[in-house]
Amino acid sequence: MYFEVEGALDVIPVDPVRLLGALLLGVAVALLGATVVLFTSQAALFVPFGVFLQFAFGVILLRVDRADDVADADVDAA
């Protein structure tokens, strides 16, 4: 969902992209714990691709190099 509100995400003290990355890593850890419990109690073998993807996306979002200003990014691109 996209929305346009002046200063909507500027009031939080952290970068929203890195916050989302940290939340993804938190959910991935919780799902990894659930996967371990399920793996030890079930006879079926499964591969938790979703957990791996959440770890990967969380790390990508934490390591992203964001541009400070759109105007600066346009000047650098030209």
trRosetta pair geometry for C-beta under 8 A, 3 or more apart (Angstrom, degrees):
i j d omega theta_ij theta_ji phi_ij phi_ji
3 8 7.1 15 101 12 112 173
5 8 3.8 75 83 -52 114 122
7 10 4.4 -68 -147 40 67 124
7 11 6.5 72 160 -38 91 89
8 11 7.5 -67 174 10 22 103
9 12 6.2 -41 -167 22 60 109
9 16 4.9 -31 -168 -47 133 142
12 16 6.7 95 65 -75 137 84
12 19 7.2 -17 138 -48 145 160
14 18 6.3 -107 163 78 106 108
14 19 5.1 120 102 -63 121 106
15 18 4.3 64 77 18 107 108
15 19 6.6 -173 88 -14 52 85
15 66 7.2 178 -159 15 138 152
16 19 5.3 -52 -143 35 34 117
16 20 6.4 37 157 -20 66 102
17 20 5.9 -53 -153 35 31 110
17 21 6.6 33 147 -18 63 105
17 61 5.6 -149 167 -167 82 94
17 64 6.0 -70 144 58 139 139
17 66 6.4 151 32 -66 153 136
18 21 5.3 -48 -146 35 39 116
18 22 6.4 41 154 -19 67 101
18 61 6.6 168 -103 143 36 87
18 62 5.7 76 -137 -120 80 57
18 64 7.8 -145 -71 43 76 99
19 22 5.8 -53 -149 36 31 110
19 23 6.4 31 152 -17 64 106
20 23 5.6 -53 -146 38 33 112
20 24 6.3 37 153 -22 65 104
20 61 5.7 -92 91 174 92 156
21 24 5.7 -52 -148 34 31 112
21 25 6.5 30 154 -17 64 104
21 57 7.6 -148 -120 133 73 65
21 58 4.8 118 -168 -161 67 57
21 59 7.3 140 -165 -53 114 8
21 60 7.3 -150 -117 73 117 52
21 61 3.0 -166 -78 95 106 107
21 62 4.0 -176 138 -51 147 72
21 64 7.7 -167 -57 3 143 106
22 25 5.7 -53 -149 36 33 110
22 26 6.4 37 151 -21 64 104
22 58 7.2 111 -78 -160 14 104
22 62 6.8 97 -58 -87 67 109
23 26 5.5 -51 -149 34 34 115
23 27 6.4 31 154 -15 66 104
23 58 7.9 -150 71 -117 44 106
24 27 5.9 -55 -147 39 32 108
24 28 6.2 34 152 -22 65 107
24 54 5.3 -161 179 -170 91 83
24 57 5.6 -97 174 97 157 98
24 58 3.6 -161 96 -83 108 95
24 61 6.6 99 25 33 138 139
25 28 5.4 -52 -144 36 33 115
25 29 6.5 36 155 -21 65 101
25 54 7.5 160 -90 145 32 90
25 55 6.8 67 -117 -122 71 56
25 58 3.8 147 -56 170 77 152
25 59 7.4 94 -82 -54 113 61
25 62 7.3 16 -32 -38 134 133
26 29 5.9 -52 -151 32 30 110
26 30 6.6 27 152 -15 63 106
27 30 5.6 -54 -149 38 35 111
27 31 6.2 30 155 -14 68 108
27 54 6.0 -105 93 -171 99 145
28 31 5.8 -56 -143 43 30 107
28 32 6.1 37 154 -25 64 105
28 51 5.6 116 -154 -158 81 69
28 54 3.7 -179 -84 110 104 117
28 55 4.7 149 -180 -63 157 69
28 58 6.0 -113 -4 -8 138 145
29 32 5.6 -51 -146 33 30 114
29 33 6.7 34 153 -19 61 101
30 33 5.8 -52 -155 33 32 112
30 34 6.6 29 149 -14 64 105
31 34 5.4 -50 -146 39 39 112
31 35 6.2 45 151 -25 67 103
31 48 7.2 167 143 -178 105 138
31 50 7.0 -84 157 107 154 105
31 51 5.0 -160 109 -97 115 98
31 54 6.8 86 43 38 140 156
32 35 5.4 -50 -146 34 33 115
32 36 6.5 37 152 -21 64 100
32 48 7.4 160 -107 99 60 157
32 51 5.2 118 -76 -159 76 138
33 36 5.7 -50 -150 31 33 111
33 37 6.6 30 153 -15 64 104
34 37 5.7 -53 -149 38 34 111
34 38 6.2 33 153 -17 67 108
35 38 5.6 -56 -144 41 31 110
35 39 6.0 34 155 -24 66 108
35 48 4.6 -37 -121 -55 147 155
35 51 5.9 -58 -27 -41 151 153
36 39 5.6 -53 -142 35 29 113
36 40 6.4 22 159 -14 63 107
37 40 6.2 -61 -148 38 28 104
37 41 6.3 4 161 -2 64 116
38 41 6.2 -72 -141 47 27 97
38 42 5.6 0 172 1 70 121
39 42 6.7 -63 -122 46 20 94
39 46 7.6 -131 -96 49 86 87
48 51 4.1 25 133 13 119 117
48 52 6.7 141 105 -15 74 86
49 52 5.6 -59 -154 39 39 112
49 53 6.2 38 152 -20 72 106
50 53 5.6 -54 -146 37 32 111
50 54 6.3 33 155 -20 66 104
51 54 5.8 -54 -148 35 31 110
51 55 6.5 32 153 -17 64 104
52 55 5.8 -53 -150 36 32 111
52 56 6.3 31 152 -18 65 107
53 56 5.6 -55 -146 38 33 112
53 57 6.1 26 159 -13 68 107
54 57 6.0 -54 -139 42 30 105
54 58 6.0 33 159 -21 63 110
55 58 5.8 -59 -146 38 26 113
55 59 6.4 23 158 -16 63 107
56 59 6.1 -59 -150 37 27 107
56 60 6.3 28 153 -20 64 108
57 60 5.5 -52 -144 36 33 114
57 61 6.3 30 158 -16 66 106
58 61 6.0 -58 -147 39 28 107
58 62 6.4 24 155 -17 64 108
59 62 5.7 -57 -145 38 32 109
59 63 6.1 12 162 -5 67 115
60 63 6.3 -72 -144 47 25 98
60 64 6.5 49 155 -58 63 92
61 64 5.8 -23 -145 -13 33 119
67 70 7.1 95 112 -87 129 38
67 72 6.4 -177 -178 83 104 102
67 73 4.2 17 -164 -70 160 118
68 72 6.0 18 65 44 92 148
69 72 4.3 87 66 6 97 105
69 73 6.9 -164 92 -8 52 84
70 73 5.6 -54 -149 36 35 113
70 74 6.4 36 153 -20 66 104
71 74 5.8 -53 -149 34 32 111
71 75 6.6 32 152 -19 64 104
72 75 5.7 -53 -148 35 34 111
72 76 6.4 31 155 -17 66 107
73 76 5.8 -55 -147 38 31 110
73 77 6.3 32 154 -22 64 108
74 77 5.8 -54 -144 34 31 112
74 78 6.6 31 157 -24 62 107
75 78 6.1 -58 -153 29 30 110
